[in-house]
Amino acid sequence: MTLETLSPSRAGDFKACPQLFRFRAIDHLPEPTSPQQARGTTAHLALQRFYELARTERSPERLFDLFREAWGELRNEEEFAGLFASLDEERAWGVDSMTLLANYFQLENPETFDPLERELDLLEPVGEGMMIRGILDRVDRRPDGRIVITDYKTGSAPPETYSIPAFFALKIYALLIRRHLAETPAEVRLLYLNGPTMYRFPVDDRQLDAMEKQLAALWLAINRAIERNHFPPRTGPLCNWCSFRSICPAWENLEQLAG
Ligand code: SF4
């Protein structure tokens, strides 16, 4: 077995912890969905549809309506079944979600532009023998003609110095756009609705060439790990949020030692 495609999320998993990569990308183990993830999925769908509206209709109320509609469609899917213990809990989640969506209008004025693409699903050959897949939340063309990639986050922004891992995925998106449109994007942006905060990061060919080399090294390392069936766990703060901690060999060993 060899790697067929790599996404920014799975590349990030392997960098953070090869065992986590194995659980997700090789074993395909299911993970429980949290209310925060459900909010993220629903908000992304609402924001995607929001830009189908005429510019003058892009009001907070219309965005709230789109969120309600999107949740009405998603809430019956298996992934979200039993997410809330009661209707009151679900309503409180909805109210908090509206507050976050209202923040969006502090970050940009949606009446002033029309995106070039939304939820753009790209699968591109990058470098030698690599197939990279990514779904880009939004691609815009600035008034000066340059491309900007925007990623929505429904969580709160980490301090700027800790936002580098999130930009790792966005630089891969920039690489995909360079390949797809034969144009180098001018910048990538992270929009955190909780806060709200916007981080911007300029992009150039030199950085993207370096990212391509980094991905090639990662691709090689993943294929070597698959060949040897060797995915060493890397314990750290991420373990506190990891869905697989109860079955992770690193924690099994630590618990045995403690016992
Ligand atoms: S619990 Fe920690 S070490 Fe184990 S898979 Fe998850 S992140 Fe990796």
Boltz pocket constraint, residues with backbone or C-beta under 6 A from the ligand:
constraints:
  - pocket:
      binder: B
      contacts: [[A, 17], [A, 19], [A, 20], [A, 233], [A, 234], [A, 235], [A, 236], [A, 238], [A, 239], [A, 242], [A, 243], [A, 244], [A, 245], [A, 248], [A, 249], [A, 250], [A, 251]]
      max_distance: 6.0
